[in-house]
Amino acid sequence: MDQTATRPQVMVSRDVKIATVAFAIALGVHGIDHVRRGLDVAQLPVAVGGALQMLLTAITVLLVQREHRWALPAAILLGFGSVILFGQAHLLPHWGPLSDSFINPAANAGVTAFSWVTAVLEIGAGLVLGTVAARARRAQAFS
């Protein structure tokens, strides 16, 4: 039996595929910074959120590369969700258990210029991913 005939597909543009892979790379580089800083520096909810984001990113990359019908919604949610969640975690002053503030980091947090670059890179890649995927979804709705 031909499995491609049973798998719901949509056309996923090259731009969305590139943006998804670029986001995954940016997330990986940001993860390297967390390892460099020490995995015990971030509070448990932040670490769980990061692990969940890595899992969702892997799933989204697979959906996008396979052109699954859920690829674009997953890419939109991953992109914009990452901007919101990781923006508030790193770019706001410390506010609670989901905070890993770079504005006023704890003394042992190990935040450096590399930390800032990786966080901004990941947030920027999320914004690009969400925007490109939303535009592709809108274009499909009108075609």
N, C-alpha and C positions, 0 to 999 in steps of 0.2 A: 504494500500500500504506500502511496506517495504521501509522506508526512507533510510536505509543503502545501498540499491541497487542503489539509485539515487545520493548519495553523492560521489563525486570523492575522492578516498582514495589512500594512499600510505602506505607502512610500515615505521613507524617512530621508530627508535631504542630506547631502554630504556635509552641509554646514552643521546640522544637528549632530551628526556622527562625530565630526571633529570637535565640536564644543563639548560633547559628552566625554570623550577621551581626554580632552584638555582639562576638564573639571576633575576627572579621576586622577590625573597626574598632579594637579594642584593640591588635591586632598592628600595624596601620598606624600608630597613634599611638606605639607603642614603637619602630617603625622610624624615625619622624621623630626620636625622641631619638637613635638611633644616627647618623643623618645629621648632626644638630646637633653631636654629640660628635666627629664625624669618622669616616669609614669605615675609616681606617687604625688607629684606636685598638684595635679588637678584633682578636684573633688570627685567622688565616685559618680555622681550624676553626669558630670562633664565627660568622664571617661566612657560611660555607658552610651551617652549621646554620640560621641565620636565613633565608637564601635558600630552603633546602629547606622550612622551615616555611611560608614565604609561598606556595610552590608547592602544598604539601599543603593549605593553607587554601583556596586558590582551587579546588582539586579538590573538597574537602569541601563548600564552599558550593554548587558546581554539583550534586553528588550529592544534597545535602539539598533544594535548591530543586526539583530534578527528581523527587524522591521515589524515587530509585534504591534497589534492594535493599541496596546497600552503604553507604547514607547513614548509618544509625545506627552501624554498626561504625566507619566512618571518623570520625564525630563523637566517639565515645567515645575512640578512639585519639588523635585530635588534641588533644582537651581534656585528658585525663589525661597524655598524653605531654608536652604543653607544660608542664604543671604541674611534672612531674618534671625534664625537661631544662632548662627555663629557670629553674626554681627553684634547681637546683644551680649553674647558670652564674652567676646574679646574687646569690643570697642566702647563699652559702657563702664563706668566705675563699678567696683565690686558691689553686687546687690543681693546675692543669695547663692543657693546651692548649684545653680546652673551657670554661675559666673566664673570665668577664668580671665579676669580683667587684665588687659595690657595697659590701661590708663593708670590704675593704682595697684600694681601687682604686689603680692606678698613678697616678703624679703627673700624667700627661698625659691621664688617662681622661675628664676633664670630667664626672664624675658629679655631678649636682645633685639638688635635691628633685624636679624634673620627671622625672629619670631614675628615681627611686624610685617616683614615682606611676605612671609608665607601665609599669614592670616589675610592680608589684603589681597594677595594673589588668589586665594581660595574664594574669598567673598566676591571678587571681581569675576572669576570664572563662573561662579554660581549665577551672577547677574547676567552674564553673556548667555549661559546655557538656558536659563529661564526665558530670556527674551527671544533667542533664536527658535526655541521649541514652541513658544507661544505664537510667534509669527508663522511658523510652519503649520501649526494647527489651524490657525485662522485662514491661511491660504487654502488648506484642504477643505475647510467648511464652505468656502466660496467656489470650489471647483466641482 
